[in-house]
Amino acid sequence: MNERIRTLPFHTQAYQSRTYGDDRIDAYLTTPAKGISDNTGILLLLHGWGNNGQEAYADDSLIYADRYDLLVVRVEYRHSGREMRLAGHELPVTQPTTYEIPYDCSKLQTVDCLRALAAAFDAFPAIRRDRIVLWGGSQGAMLTAQCLVFAPRTFSLAILVAGAFHPTSRDDVLHKGYSLDVRSADGTQVGFEEHALGPGRRFSDAEREIRSPFLHADLMPGNIPLHLIHGVADNTCDIRHTTRLYSLLRRHGKTAFFHPITGGNHGLEGAAPDEDTRLKATLKYVPDADWQVHRNLADDFTFDHDLPVITSGGTFRMQYRAGIPTLLEP
């Protein structure tokens, strides 16, 4: 691992790590080549479903750190990637090898990401707290949207690339327009719900709703740039996820921008040479000025409060006490 990238174990909520045997998971912190300065902000950079968090976007983190003077935080969130493999955990042969079933699918995984950010604040107390950027790809984009719901006072810019923004069901992919969502190994269209839980299993209404940024777009901040990037030829996360979220954001008066990538697949391969990776598309479509936006408000981590998120099964509450986020069940 690059000498500018350090591993930072931190304590998360309601999880026993397969790596540590307690509630710790890892964050990976990338510092700018010139070091932390008075102007250094922070970027929470979130990988997708089943990826190895230590490897995913490691090279990109160096570029973002240097170009925009940012401490970059990546997260080895629960049920996924290296957190599964390092502990020697053996999955049944019928299950994938890089994530666990049932899979959290972005409820407490969002808490993992926000707690990684809190740990970075503690590790670098001099970091600027008025320039906190979010970037996520694929499920990482879903986590980015969830972070905007659960911490709406915190971020100055968010970039959501090739995202899924609702745990789609079989009915969604067969009858409601999400036909390009990822298929199971035998080619069956099952949607992200069964992809996470296993064949034939479903979330309760409340658990589906708390995992759906579609249903909580109104809670996202309205005064920061929100850039949505998606390949038109994506056959893993249907582009309808992004077009619908964009429509909802605009309907609620958010400062949202949509950048469709012609020819781009899930990773944006097949697009024009200057936008055929997620990094290239981000650098092309997100203006440098947006990376320099500063928020004057105190972020969510700086004062004790609860944020309600209402579902049909009751109200979840995102609680901040002493700078630590915790999700309270109805």
NORJOTA-V907302 format. One record per pair of residues at least 12 apart in sequence whose C-alpha atoms are under 10 Angstrom apart, sorted by the first residue. I is the first residue (numbers start at 1). J is the second residue. If there is no record, write none. Layout:
i:I j:J
i:I j:J
This chain:
i:1 j:54
i:1 j:55
i:1 j:58
i:2 j:30
i:2 j:58
i:2 j:59
i:2 j:62
i:3 j:30
i:3 j:31
i:4 j:28
i:4 j:29
i:4 j:30
i:4 j:31
i:4 j:32
i:4 j:33
i:4 j:35
i:4 j:62
i:5 j:28
i:5 j:29
i:5 j:30
i:5 j:31
i:5 j:32
i:5 j:54
i:5 j:58
i:5 j:61
i:5 j:62
i:5 j:71
i:5 j:72
i:5 j:73
i:6 j:26
i:6 j:27
i:6 j:28
i:6 j:29
i:6 j:30
i:6 j:31
i:6 j:73
i:7 j:25
i:7 j:26
i:7 j:27
i:7 j:28
i:7 j:29
i:7 j:30
i:7 j:54
i:7 j:73
i:7 j:74
i:7 j:75
i:8 j:24
i:8 j:25
i:8 j:26
i:8 j:27
i:8 j:28
i:8 j:29
i:8 j:73
i:8 j:74
i:8 j:75
i:8 j:116
i:8 j:119
i:8 j:120
i:8 j:123
i:9 j:23
i:9 j:24
i:9 j:25
i:9 j:26
i:9 j:27
i:9 j:28
i:9 j:75
i:9 j:76
i:9 j:116
i:9 j:119
i:10 j:23
i:10 j:24
i:10 j:25
i:10 j:26
i:10 j:27
i:10 j:112
i:10 j:115
i:10 j:116
i:10 j:117
i:10 j:118
i:10 j:119
i:10 j:120
i:11 j:23
i:11 j:24
i:11 j:25
i:11 j:26
i:11 j:112
i:11 j:115
i:11 j:116
i:11 j:119
i:11 j:324
i:12 j:24
i:12 j:25
i:12 j:26
i:12 j:77
i:12 j:78
i:12 j:108
i:12 j:109
i:12 j:111
i:12 j:112
i:12 j:113
i:12 j:114
i:12 j:115
i:12 j:116
i:12 j:324
i:12 j:325
i:12 j:326
i:13 j:108
i:13 j:109
i:13 j:111
i:13 j:112
i:13 j:115
i:13 j:324
i:13 j:325
i:13 j:326
i:13 j:327
i:14 j:108
i:14 j:111
i:14 j:112
i:14 j:326
i:14 j:327
i:15 j:78
i:15 j:79
i:15 j:108
i:15 j:112
i:16 j:78
i:17 j:77
i:17 j:78
i:17 j:79
i:17 j:83
i:17 j:84
i:17 j:87
i:18 j:78
i:18 j:79
i:18 j:82
i:18 j:83
i:18 j:84
i:18 j:85
i:18 j:86
i:18 j:87
i:18 j:88
i:18 j:89
i:19 j:82
i:19 j:83
i:19 j:84
i:19 j:85
i:19 j:86
i:19 j:87
i:19 j:88
i:19 j:89
i:20 j:83
i:20 j:86
i:20 j:87
i:21 j:87
i:24 j:78
i:24 j:112
i:25 j:75
i:25 j:76
i:25 j:77
i:25 j:78
i:25 j:83
i:25 j:112
i:25 j:116
i:26 j:53
i:26 j:54
i:26 j:74
i:26 j:75
i:26 j:76
i:26 j:77
i:26 j:78
i:26 j:82
i:26 j:83
i:26 j:112
i:26 j:116
i:27 j:53
i:27 j:54
i:27 j:72
i:27 j:73
i:27 j:74
i:27 j:75
i:27 j:76
i:27 j:77
i:27 j:112
i:27 j:113
i:27 j:115
i:27 j:116
i:27 j:117
i:27 j:119
i:27 j:120
i:28 j:45
i:28 j:53
i:28 j:54
i:28 j:55
i:28 j:58
i:28 j:61
i:28 j:72
i:28 j:73
i:28 j:74
i:28 j:75
i:28 j:76
i:28 j:116
i:28 j:120
i:29 j:42
i:29 j:43
i:29 j:44
i:29 j:58
i:29 j:61
i:29 j:65
i:29 j:71
i:29 j:72
i:29 j:73
i:29 j:74
i:29 j:75
i:29 j:116
i:29 j:117
i:29 j:120
i:29 j:123
i:30 j:42
i:30 j:43
i:30 j:58
i:30 j:59
i:30 j:61
i:30 j:62
i:30 j:63
i:30 j:64
i:30 j:65
i:30 j:66
i:30 j:70
i:30 j:71
i:30 j:72
i:30 j:73
i:30 j:74
i:31 j:61
i:31 j:62
i:31 j:64
i:31 j:65
i:31 j:66
i:31 j:69
i:31 j:70
i:31 j:71
i:31 j:72
i:31 j:73
i:32 j:61
i:32 j:62
i:32 j:63
i:32 j:64
i:32 j:65
i:32 j:66
i:32 j:67
i:32 j:68
i:32 j:69
i:32 j:70
i:32 j:71
i:32 j:72
i:33 j:62
i:33 j:63
i:33 j:65
i:33 j:66
i:33 j:67
i:33 j:69
i:34 j:65
i:34 j:66
i:34 j:69
i:35 j:65
i:35 j:66
i:35 j:69
i:35 j:70
i:35 j:71
i:36 j:65
i:36 j:69
i:36 j:70
i:36 j:71
i:36 j:124
i:36 j:126
i:36 j:127
i:36 j:128
i:37 j:69
i:37 j:70
i:37 j:126
i:37 j:127
i:37 j:128
i:38 j:69
i:38 j:126
i:38 j:127
i:38 j:128
i:39 j:68
i:39 j:69
i:39 j:70
i:39 j:126
i:39 j:127
i:39 j:128
i:39 j:130
i:39 j:131
i:40 j:65
i:40 j:66
i:40 j:68
i:40 j:69
i:40 j:70
i:40 j:71
i:40 j:126
i:40 j:127
i:40 j:128
i:40 j:129
i:40 j:131
i:40 j:132
i:41 j:65
i:41 j:68
i:41 j:69
i:41 j:70
i:41 j:71
i:41 j:72
i:41 j:126
i:41 j:127
i:41 j:128
i:41 j:129
i:41 j:130
i:41 j:131
i:41 j:132
i:41 j:133
i:41 j:291
i:41 j:292
i:41 j:294
i:42 j:64
i:42 j:65
i:42 j:68
i:42 j:69
i:42 j:70
i:42 j:71
i:42 j:72
i:42 j:73
i:42 j:117
i:42 j:120
i:42 j:121
i:42 j:127
i:42 j:128
i:42 j:129
i:42 j:130
i:42 j:131
i:42 j:132
i:42 j:133
i:42 j:134
i:42 j:155
i:43 j:61
i:43 j:64
i:43 j:65
i:43 j:68
i:43 j:69
i:43 j:70
i:43 j:71
i:43 j:72
i:43 j:73
i:43 j:74
i:43 j:117
i:43 j:131
i:43 j:132
i:43 j:133
i:43 j:134
i:43 j:135
i:43 j:155
i:43 j:157
i:43 j:158
i:43 j:291
i:44 j:61
i:44 j:70
i:44 j:71
i:44 j:72
i:44 j:73
i:44 j:74
i:44 j:75
i:44 j:113
i:44 j:114
i:44 j:116
i:44 j:117
i:44 j:120
i:44 j:132
i:44 j:133
i:44 j:134
i:44 j:135
i:44 j:136
i:44 j:144
i:44 j:155
i:44 j:158
i:45 j:57
i:45 j:58
i:45 j:60
i:45 j:61
i:45 j:64
i:45 j:72
i:45 j:73
i:45 j:74
i:45 j:75
i:45 j:113
i:45 j:133
i:45 j:134
i:45 j:135
i:45 j:136
i:45 j:137
i:45 j:140
i:45 j:141
i:45 j:144
i:45 j:159
i:46 j:73
i:46 j:74
i:46 j:75
i:46 j:76
i:46 j:77
i:46 j:113
i:46 j:134
i:46 j:135
i:46 j:136
i:46 j:137
i:46 j:138
i:46 j:139
i:46 j:140
i:46 j:141
i:46 j:142
i:46 j:143
i:46 j:144
i:46 j:160
i:47 j:74
i:47 j:75
i:47 j:76
i:47 j:77
i:47 j:135
i:47 j:136
i:47 j:137
i:47 j:138
i:47 j:139
i:47 j:140
i:47 j:141
i:47 j:143
i:47 j:144
i:48 j:80
i:48 j:81
i:48 j:136
i:48 j:137
i:48 j:138
i:48 j:139
i:48 j:140
i:48 j:141
i:48 j:142
i:48 j:143
i:48 j:162
i:48 j:163
i:49 j:77
i:49 j:79
i:49 j:80
i:49 j:81
i:49 j:98
i:49 j:99
i:49 j:103
i:49 j:105
i:49 j:106
i:49 j:137
i:49 j:138
i:49 j:139
i:49 j:140
i:49 j:196
i:50 j:76
i:50 j:77
i:50 j:78
i:50 j:79
i:50 j:80
i:50 j:81
i:50 j:82
i:50 j:83
i:50 j:84
i:50 j:96
i:50 j:97
i:50 j:98
i:50 j:99
i:50 j:100
i:50 j:103
i:50 j:139
i:51 j:76
i:51 j:77
i:51 j:80
i:51 j:81
i:51 j:82
i:51 j:83
i:51 j:98
i:51 j:99
i:51 j:139
i:52 j:75
i:52 j:76
i:52 j:77
i:52 j:80
i:52 j:81
i:52 j:82
i:52 j:83
i:52 j:84
i:52 j:85
i:52 j:98
i:52 j:99
i:53 j:74
i:53 j:75
i:53 j:76
i:53 j:77
i:53 j:80
i:53 j:81
i:53 j:82
i:53 j:83
i:54 j:74
i:54 j:75
i:54 j:76
i:54 j:81
i:54 j:82
i:54 j:83
i:55 j:74
i:55 j:76
i:55 j:81
i:55 j:82
i:56 j:74
i:56 j:75
i:56 j:76
i:56 j:81
i:57 j:74
i:57 j:137
i:57 j:278
i:57 j:279
i:58 j:72
i:58 j:74
i:60 j:72
i:60 j:278
i:60 j:279
i:61 j:73
i:61 j:74
i:61 j:279
i:63 j:279
i:64 j:279
i:64 j:283
i:67 j:283
i:67 j:288
i:67 j:291
i:68 j:288
i:68 j:291
i:68 j:292
i:69 j:291
i:69 j:292
i:70 j:127
i:70 j:128
i:70 j:131
i:70 j:132
i:70 j:133
i:70 j:291
i:71 j:120
i:71 j:124
i:71 j:127
i:71 j:128
i:71 j:132
i:72 j:117
i:72 j:120
i:72 j:132
i:72 j:133
i:72 j:134
i:73 j:113
i:73 j:116
i:73 j:117
i:73 j:119
i:73 j:120
i:73 j:134
i:74 j:113
i:74 j:116
i:74 j:117
i:75 j:109
i:75 j:112
i:75 j:113
i:75 j:114
i:75 j:115
i:75 j:116
i:75 j:117
i:76 j:109
i:76 j:112
i:76 j:113
i:76 j:116
i:77 j:104
i:77 j:106
i:77 j:108
i:77 j:109
i:77 j:110
i:77 j:111
i:77 j:112
i:77 j:113
i:77 j:116
i:78 j:99
i:78 j:100
i:78 j:103
i:78 j:104
i:78 j:105
i:78 j:106
i:78 j:108
i:78 j:109
i:78 j:110
i:78 j:112
i:78 j:113
i:79 j:98
i:79 j:99
i:79 j:100
i:79 j:101
i:79 j:102
i:79 j:103
i:79 j:104
i:79 j:105
i:79 j:109
i:80 j:97
i:80 j:98
i:80 j:99
i:80 j:100
i:80 j:101
i:80 j:103
i:80 j:104
i:80 j:109
i:81 j:97
i:81 j:98
i:81 j:99
i:81 j:100
i:82 j:98
i:82 j:99
i:83 j:98
i:83 j:99
i:83 j:100
i:84 j:97
i:84 j:98
i:84 j:99
i:84 j:100
i:85 j:97
i:85 j:98
i:85 j:99
i:94 j:185
i:95 j:185
i:95 j:198
i:96 j:185
i:99 j:196
i:100 j:196
i:100 j:197
i:100 j:198
i:101 j:194
i:101 j:195
i:101 j:196
i:101 j:197
i:101 j:198
i:102 j:193
i:102 j:194
i:102 j:195
i:102 j:196
i:102 j:197
i:102 j:198
i:102 j:201
i:103 j:193
i:103 j:194
i:103 j:195
i:103 j:196
i:103 j:197
i:103 j:198
i:104 j:196
i:104 j:197
i:104 j:211
i:105 j:139
i:105 j:142
i:105 j:143
i:105 j:166
i:105 j:167
i:105 j:192
i:105 j:193
i:105 j:195
i:105 j:196
i:105 j:197
i:105 j:208
i:105 j:211
i:105 j:212
i:106 j:139
i:106 j:140
i:106 j:142
i:106 j:143
i:106 j:144
i:106 j:145
i:106 j:146
i:106 j:147
i:106 j:165
i:106 j:166
i:106 j:167
i:106 j:210
i:106 j:211
i:106 j:212
i:107 j:142
i:107 j:143
i:107 j:146
i:107 j:147
i:107 j:207
i:107 j:208
i:107 j:210
i:107 j:211
i:107 j:212
i:107 j:327
i:108 j:143
i:108 j:211
i:108 j:326
i:108 j:327
i:109 j:140
i:109 j:143
i:109 j:146
i:109 j:147
i:110 j:140
i:110 j:142
i:110 j:143
i:110 j:144
i:110 j:145
i:110 j:146
i:110 j:147
i:110 j:148
i:110 j:149
i:110 j:150
i:110 j:211
i:110 j:325
i:110 j:327
i:111 j:143
i:111 j:146
i:111 j:147
i:111 j:150
i:111 j:318
i:111 j:324
i:111 j:325
i:111 j:326
i:111 j:327
i:112 j:143
i:112 j:325
i:112 j:326
i:113 j:140
i:113 j:143
i:113 j:144
i:113 j:146
i:113 j:147
i:113 j:325
i:114 j:143
i:114 j:147
i:114 j:150
i:114 j:151
i:114 j:301
i:114 j:324
i:114 j:325
i:114 j:326
i:115 j:301
i:115 j:323
i:115 j:324
i:115 j:325
i:115 j:326
i:116 j:324
i:117 j:132
i:117 j:301
i:117 j:324
i:117 j:325
i:118 j:301
i:118 j:323
i:118 j:324
i:118 j:325
i:119 j:323
i:119 j:324
i:121 j:301
i:121 j:323
i:122 j:323
i:128 j:294
i:129 j:154
i:129 j:155
i:129 j:156
i:129 j:294
i:129 j:295
i:129 j:296
i:129 j:297
i:129 j:298
i:129 j:299
i:129 j:301
i:129 j:302
i:130 j:154
i:130 j:155
i:130 j:156
i:130 j:292
i:130 j:293
i:130 j:294
i:130 j:295
i:130 j:296
i:130 j:297
i:130 j:298
i:130 j:299
i:131 j:154
i:131 j:155
i:131 j:156
i:131 j:157
i:131 j:291
i:131 j:292
i:131 j:293
i:131 j:294
i:131 j:295
i:131 j:296
i:132 j:154
i:132 j:155
i:132 j:156
i:132 j:157
i:132 j:158
i:132 j:291
i:132 j:292
i:132 j:293
i:132 j:294
i:132 j:295
i:132 j:299
i:133 j:154
i:133 j:155
i:133 j:156
i:133 j:157
i:133 j:158
i:133 j:159
i:133 j:290
i:133 j:291
i:133 j:292
i:133 j:293
i:133 j:294
i:134 j:147
i:134 j:148
i:134 j:154
i:134 j:155
i:134 j:156
i:134 j:157
i:134 j:158
i:134 j:159
i:134 j:160
i:134 j:226
i:135 j:157
i:135 j:158
i:135 j:159
i:135 j:160
i:135 j:161
i:135 j:227
i:135 j:282
i:136 j:158
i:136 j:159
i:136 j:160
i:136 j:161
i:136 j:162
i:136 j:163
i:136 j:278
i:137 j:159
i:137 j:160
i:137 j:161
i:137 j:162
i:137 j:163
i:137 j:164
i:137 j:229
i:137 j:230
i:137 j:266
i:137 j:267
i:137 j:278
i:138 j:160
i:138 j:161
i:138 j:162
i:138 j:163
i:138 j:164
i:138 j:165
i:138 j:230
i:138 j:236
i:138 j:237
i:138 j:266
i:138 j:267
i:139 j:160
i:139 j:161
i:139 j:162
i:139 j:163
i:139 j:164
i:139 j:165
i:139 j:237
i:140 j:160
i:140 j:161
i:140 j:162
i:140 j:163
i:140 j:164
i:141 j:158
i:141 j:159
i:141 j:160
i:141 j:161
i:141 j:162
i:141 j:163
i:141 j:164
i:141 j:165
i:141 j:228
i:141 j:229
i:141 j:242
i:142 j:160
i:142 j:161
i:142 j:162
i:142 j:163
i:142 j:164
i:142 j:165
i:142 j:166
i:142 j:167
i:142 j:211
i:142 j:212
i:142 j:213
i:142 j:214
i:142 j:241
i:143 j:160
i:143 j:163
i:143 j:164
i:143 j:165
i:143 j:211
i:143 j:213
i:144 j:158
i:144 j:159
i:144 j:160
i:144 j:161
i:144 j:163
i:144 j:165
i:144 j:213
i:145 j:158
i:145 j:159
i:145 j:160
i:145 j:163
i:145 j:164
i:145 j:165
i:145 j:211
i:145 j:212
i:145 j:213
i:145 j:214
i:145 j:216
i:145 j:217
i:145 j:220
i:145 j:226
i:145 j:245
i:146 j:165
i:146 j:210
i:146 j:211
i:146 j:212
i:146 j:213
i:146 j:214
i:146 j:216
i:146 j:217
i:146 j:219
i:146 j:220
i:147 j:213
i:147 j:220
i:148 j:213
i:148 j:216
i:148 j:217
i:148 j:219
i:148 j:220
i:148 j:221
i:148 j:226
i:149 j:213
i:149 j:216
i:149 j:217
i:149 j:218
i:149 j:219
i:149 j:220
i:149 j:221
i:149 j:307
i:149 j:308
i:149 j:309
i:149 j:318
i:150 j:216
i:150 j:219
i:150 j:220
i:150 j:300
i:150 j:306
i:150 j:307
i:150 j:308
i:150 j:309
i:150 j:317
i:150 j:318
i:150 j:319
i:150 j:325
i:150 j:326
i:150 j:327
i:151 j:219
i:151 j:220
i:151 j:221
i:151 j:299
i:151 j:300
i:151 j:301
i:151 j:307
i:151 j:318
i:151 j:319
i:151 j:320
i:151 j:325
i:152 j:219
i:152 j:220
i:152 j:221
i:152 j:222
i:152 j:299
i:152 j:300
i:152 j:307
i:153 j:220
i:153 j:221
i:153 j:222
i:153 j:223
i:153 j:224
i:153 j:295
i:153 j:296
i:153 j:297
i:153 j:298
i:153 j:299
i:153 j:300
i:153 j:301
i:154 j:221
i:154 j:295
i:154 j:297
i:154 j:298
i:154 j:299
i:154 j:300
i:154 j:301
i:154 j:302
i:155 j:221
i:155 j:223
i:155 j:224
i:155 j:225
i:155 j:293
i:155 j:294
i:155 j:295
i:155 j:299
i:155 j:300
i:156 j:221
i:156 j:223
i:156 j:224
i:156 j:225
i:156 j:226
i:156 j:290
i:156 j:291
i:156 j:292
i:156 j:293
i:156 j:294
i:156 j:295
i:156 j:296
i:157 j:221
i:157 j:223
i:157 j:224
i:157 j:225
i:157 j:226
i:157 j:227
i:157 j:286
i:157 j:290
i:157 j:291
i:157 j:292
i:157 j:293
i:157 j:294
i:157 j:295
i:158 j:224
i:158 j:225
i:158 j:226
i:158 j:227
i:158 j:228
i:158 j:256
i:158 j:286
i:158 j:290
i:158 j:291
i:159 j:225
i:159 j:226
i:159 j:227
i:159 j:228
i:159 j:229
i:159 j:256
i:159 j:257
i:159 j:282
i:159 j:286
i:160 j:226
i:160 j:227
i:160 j:228
i:160 j:229
i:160 j:230
i:160 j:242
i:160 j:258
i:160 j:282
i:161 j:227
i:161 j:228
i:161 j:229
i:161 j:230
i:161 j:231
i:161 j:242
i:161 j:259
i:161 j:266
i:161 j:267
i:161 j:268
i:161 j:278
i:161 j:279
i:161 j:281
i:161 j:282
i:162 j:228
i:162 j:229
i:162 j:230
i:162 j:231
i:162 j:232
i:162 j:234
i:162 j:236
i:162 j:237
i:162 j:238
i:162 j:239
i:162 j:241
i:162 j:242
i:162 j:260
i:162 j:261
i:162 j:264
i:162 j:265
i:162 j:266
i:162 j:267
i:162 j:268
i:162 j:278
i:163 j:228
i:163 j:229
i:163 j:230
i:163 j:236
i:163 j:237
i:163 j:238
i:163 j:239
i:163 j:240
i:163 j:241
i:163 j:242
i:163 j:245
i:163 j:266
i:164 j:181
i:164 j:192
i:164 j:212
i:164 j:213
i:164 j:214
i:164 j:236
i:164 j:237
i:164 j:238
i:164 j:239
i:164 j:240
i:164 j:241
i:164 j:242
i:164 j:245
i:165 j:211
i:165 j:212
i:165 j:213
i:165 j:214
i:165 j:215
i:165 j:237
i:165 j:238
i:165 j:240
i:165 j:241
i:165 j:242
i:165 j:244
i:165 j:245
i:166 j:191
i:166 j:192
i:166 j:193
i:166 j:208
i:166 j:209
i:166 j:210
i:166 j:211
i:166 j:212
i:166 j:213
i:166 j:214
i:166 j:215
i:166 j:241
i:166 j:245
i:167 j:191
i:167 j:192
i:167 j:193
i:167 j:194
i:167 j:195
i:167 j:196
i:167 j:202
i:167 j:203
i:167 j:207
i:167 j:208
i:167 j:209
i:167 j:211
i:167 j:212
i:167 j:213
i:167 j:214
i:168 j:181
i:168 j:190
i:168 j:191
i:168 j:192
i:168 j:193
i:168 j:194
i:168 j:195
i:168 j:208
i:168 j:212
i:168 j:241
i:169 j:181
i:169 j:189
i:169 j:190
i:169 j:191
i:169 j:192
i:169 j:193
i:169 j:194
i:169 j:195
i:169 j:200
i:169 j:201
i:169 j:202
i:169 j:203
i:169 j:208
i:170 j:188
i:170 j:189
i:170 j:190
i:170 j:191
i:170 j:192
i:170 j:193
i:170 j:194
i:170 j:200
i:170 j:202
i:171 j:189
i:171 j:190
i:171 j:191
i:172 j:189
i:172 j:190
i:172 j:191
i:172 j:192
i:173 j:189
i:173 j:190
i:173 j:191
i:173 j:192
i:173 j:238
i:174 j:189
i:174 j:190
i:174 j:191
i:177 j:238
i:177 j:239
i:177 j:240
i:177 j:241
i:178 j:191
i:178 j:235
i:178 j:237
i:178 j:238
i:178 j:239
i:178 j:240
i:178 j:241
i:179 j:191
i:179 j:235
i:179 j:236
i:179 j:237
i:179 j:238
i:179 j:240
i:180 j:233
i:180 j:234
i:180 j:235
i:180 j:236
i:180 j:237
i:180 j:238
i:180 j:239
i:180 j:240
i:181 j:234
i:181 j:235
i:181 j:236
i:181 j:237
i:181 j:238
i:181 j:239
i:181 j:240
i:181 j:241
i:182 j:195
i:182 j:234
i:182 j:235
i:182 j:236
i:182 j:237
i:182 j:238
i:183 j:195
i:183 j:235
i:183 j:236
i:184 j:198
i:184 j:199
i:191 j:237
i:192 j:237
i:193 j:208
i:204 j:312
i:204 j:313
i:205 j:311
i:205 j:312
i:205 j:313
i:206 j:310
i:206 j:311
i:206 j:312
i:206 j:313
i:206 j:314
i:206 j:315
i:206 j:316
i:206 j:330
i:207 j:311
i:207 j:312
i:207 j:313
i:208 j:311
i:208 j:312
i:209 j:309
i:209 j:310
i:209 j:311
i:209 j:312
i:209 j:313
i:210 j:309
i:210 j:310
i:210 j:311
i:210 j:312
i:210 j:313
i:210 j:315
i:210 j:316
i:213 j:245
i:213 j:248
i:214 j:241
i:214 j:242
i:214 j:244
i:214 j:245
i:214 j:246
i:214 j:247
i:214 j:248
i:214 j:249
i:215 j:245
i:215 j:248
i:215 j:309
i:215 j:310
i:215 j:311
i:216 j:248
i:216 j:249
i:216 j:309
i:216 j:310
i:216 j:311
i:217 j:245
i:217 j:246
i:217 j:247
i:217 j:248
i:217 j:249
i:217 j:250
i:217 j:251
i:217 j:252
i:217 j:254
i:218 j:248
i:218 j:249
i:218 j:250
i:218 j:251
i:218 j:252
i:218 j:253
i:218 j:254
i:219 j:249
i:219 j:252
i:219 j:254
i:219 j:307
i:219 j:308
i:219 j:309
i:220 j:249
i:220 j:252
i:220 j:254
i:221 j:249
i:221 j:252
i:221 j:253
i:221 j:254
i:221 j:255
i:222 j:249
i:222 j:250
i:222 j:252
i:222 j:253
i:222 j:254
i:222 j:255
i:222 j:256
i:223 j:253
i:223 j:254
i:223 j:255
i:223 j:256
i:223 j:295
i:224 j:254
i:224 j:255
i:224 j:256
i:224 j:290
i:224 j:293
i:224 j:294
i:224 j:295
i:225 j:254
i:225 j:255
i:225 j:256
i:225 j:257
i:225 j:286
i:225 j:287
i:225 j:290
i:225 j:291
i:225 j:293
i:226 j:246
i:226 j:249
i:226 j:254
i:226 j:255
i:226 j:256
i:226 j:257
i:226 j:258
i:226 j:286
i:226 j:290
i:227 j:246
i:227 j:255
i:227 j:256
i:227 j:257
i:227 j:258
i:227 j:259
i:227 j:282
i:227 j:285
i:227 j:286
i:227 j:290
i:228 j:242
i:228 j:243
i:228 j:245
i:228 j:246
i:228 j:256
i:228 j:257
i:228 j:258
i:228 j:259
i:228 j:260
i:228 j:282
i:228 j:285
i:228 j:286
i:229 j:242
i:229 j:243
i:229 j:257
i:229 j:258
i:229 j:259
i:229 j:260
i:229 j:261
i:229 j:268
i:229 j:278
i:229 j:281
i:229 j:282
i:229 j:285
i:229 j:286
i:230 j:242
i:230 j:243
i:230 j:258
i:230 j:259
i:230 j:260
i:230 j:261
i:230 j:262
i:230 j:264
i:230 j:265
i:230 j:266
i:230 j:267
i:230 j:268
i:230 j:278
i:230 j:281
i:231 j:259
i:231 j:260
i:231 j:261
i:231 j:262
i:231 j:263
i:231 j:264
i:231 j:265
i:231 j:266
i:231 j:267
i:231 j:268
i:231 j:269
i:231 j:270
i:231 j:271
i:231 j:275
i:231 j:276
i:231 j:278
i:231 j:281
i:232 j:259
i:232 j:260
i:232 j:261
i:232 j:262
i:232 j:263
i:232 j:264
i:232 j:265
i:232 j:266
i:232 j:268
i:232 j:271
i:233 j:260
i:233 j:261
i:233 j:262
i:233 j:263
i:233 j:264
i:233 j:265
i:233 j:266
i:233 j:267
i:233 j:268
i:233 j:269
i:233 j:270
i:233 j:271
i:234 j:261
i:234 j:262
i:234 j:263
i:234 j:264
i:234 j:265
i:234 j:266
i:234 j:267
i:234 j:268
i:234 j:269
i:235 j:264
i:235 j:265
i:235 j:266
i:236 j:265
i:236 j:266
i:236 j:267
i:237 j:265
i:237 j:266
i:238 j:266
i:239 j:260
i:239 j:265
i:239 j:266
i:242 j:258
i:242 j:259
i:242 j:260
i:243 j:258
i:243 j:259
i:243 j:260
i:245 j:258
i:246 j:258
i:257 j:285
i:257 j:286
i:258 j:285
i:259 j:281
i:259 j:282
i:259 j:285
i:259 j:286
i:260 j:281
i:261 j:275
i:261 j:276
i:261 j:281
i:262 j:275
i:262 j:276
i:263 j:276
i:264 j:276
i:264 j:277
i:264 j:278
i:265 j:277
i:266 j:278
i:267 j:279
i:268 j:280
i:268 j:281
i:299 j:323
i:300 j:319
i:300 j:320
i:300 j:321
i:300 j:323
i:300 j:324
i:300 j:325
i:301 j:319
i:301 j:320
i:301 j:321
i:301 j:322
i:301 j:323
i:301 j:324
i:301 j:325
i:302 j:320
i:302 j:321
i:302 j:322
i:302 j:323
i:302 j:324
i:303 j:320
i:303 j:321
i:303 j:322
i:303 j:323
i:303 j:324
i:304 j:319
i:304 j:320
i:304 j:321
i:304 j:322
i:304 j:323
i:304 j:324
i:304 j:325
i:305 j:317
i:305 j:318
i:305 j:319
i:305 j:320
i:305 j:321
i:305 j:322
i:305 j:323
i:305 j:325
i:306 j:318
i:306 j:319
i:306 j:320
i:306 j:321
i:306 j:325
i:306 j:326
i:306 j:327
i:306 j:328
i:307 j:319
i:307 j:320
i:307 j:327
i:307 j:328
i:308 j:327
i:308 j:328
i:308 j:330
i:309 j:330
i:310 j:330
i:311 j:330
i:313 j:329
i:313 j:330
i:314 j:329
i:314 j:330
i:315 j:328
i:315 j:329
i:315 j:330
i:316 j:328
i:316 j:329
i:316 j:330
i:317 j:329
i:317 j:330
